[in-house]
């Protein structure tokens, strides 16, 4: 399986980063403004990008200020069954956010556009 991975140093607290990746308000600030989400394990988060994409993710795991995990259950066929993992680690002056979009079946043009 293939994964997209990113490592970001962010000058923000772990609380601020966790809020940005686990709440509708936070997610709307950086991904899409058309979001329905709540920080509750087992809930379904919905992300719309106009008429082009409508994705649904099961919130699989939440560890406040440390980790958020989703699994795609509706969206582009290449995203179905893939997992999104956000790990937050503190460092001097802020945090490191380790992002992984895992379990892609193959490298395609769509994979490249998402990376």
C-alpha positions in Angstrom: 0.0 0.0 0.0 1.0 3.6 -0.7 0.9 6.6 1.6 1.1 10.3 1.4 3.2 11.7 4.3 3.9 15.3 5.5 5.9 16.7 8.4 4.9 20.2 9.4 6.5 22.4 12.1 3.8 24.7 13.4 4.2 27.6 15.8 1.1 26.8 17.7 0.0 24.9 20.8 -1.0 21.3 20.7 -4.5 22.4 21.8 -4.8 24.8 18.8 -3.6 22.2 16.4 -5.9 19.5 17.8 -8.8 22.0 17.5 -7.9 22.6 13.8 -8.0 18.9 12.9 -10.9 17.7 15.0 -13.7 20.3 15.0 -15.9 21.7 12.2 -14.7 25.3 13.0 -11.0 24.3 12.9 -11.3 22.2 9.7 -13.2 25.0 8.0 -10.2 27.2 8.6 -7.8 25.2 6.4 -9.5 22.5 4.3 -13.0 23.3 3.2 -15.6 25.7 4.6 -18.3 23.1 3.8 -17.8 20.8 6.7 -19.9 18.9 9.3 -17.8 17.4 12.0 -17.6 16.9 15.7 -14.8 15.5 17.9 -16.5 12.3 18.8 -15.2 8.8 18.0 -17.5 6.9 15.7 -19.1 10.0 14.3 -19.1 10.7 10.6 -17.4 13.9 9.3 -18.6 15.3 6.0 -16.5 17.5 3.6 -17.9 19.2 0.5 -15.8 20.9 -2.1 -18.7 22.5 -4.0 -20.4 20.1 -6.4 -17.0 18.4 -7.3 -16.4 16.3 -4.2 -18.3 15.1 -1.2 -16.3 13.0 1.2 -17.4 11.2 4.4 -15.0 10.0 7.1 -15.6 7.9 10.2 -13.8 9.4 13.1 -11.9 6.3 14.2 -9.7 7.6 17.0 -9.2 10.8 19.0 -6.5 11.4 21.6 -6.8 15.0 22.7 -3.7 17.1 21.8 -2.0 14.0 20.3 -3.9 12.1 17.5 -6.8 12.2 15.1 -7.6 9.2 12.8 -10.3 9.0 10.1 -11.3 6.4 7.5 -12.9 7.4 4.2 -16.2 5.7 3.7 -17.6 7.9 0.9 -15.8 9.9 -1.8 -13.6 9.4 -4.7 -13.2 5.6 -5.4 -9.4 5.9 -4.8 -10.0 7.3 -1.3 -12.5 4.6 -0.1 -10.9 2.6 2.7 -7.9 5.0 3.0 -7.0 6.4 6.4 -6.0 9.9 7.5 -3.7 10.1 10.5 -2.7 13.3 12.2 -0.1 13.0 15.0 0.9 16.0 17.1 4.2 16.2 18.9 5.4 19.1 21.0 8.7 20.8 20.2 10.4 24.0 21.3 8.3 27.0 20.2 5.4 24.9 18.9 4.6 21.5 17.6 5.3 19.0 14.8 2.3 17.7 12.9 2.9 14.4 11.2 0.2 13.7 8.6 -0.3 10.4 6.8 -2.9 9.5 4.2 -2.4 5.7 4.1 -3.7 2.6 2.4 -3.8 3.9 -1.2 -4.0 0.9 -3.5 -1.7 2.5 -6.2 0.1 5.6 -7.3 -2.1 7.4 -9.8 -2.5 10.9 -11.2 -5.3 11.5 -8.6 -2.8 10.3 -5.8 -0.3 12.8 -7.2 -2.9 15.6 -7.2 -3.7 14.9 -3.5 -0.1 15.0 -2.6 
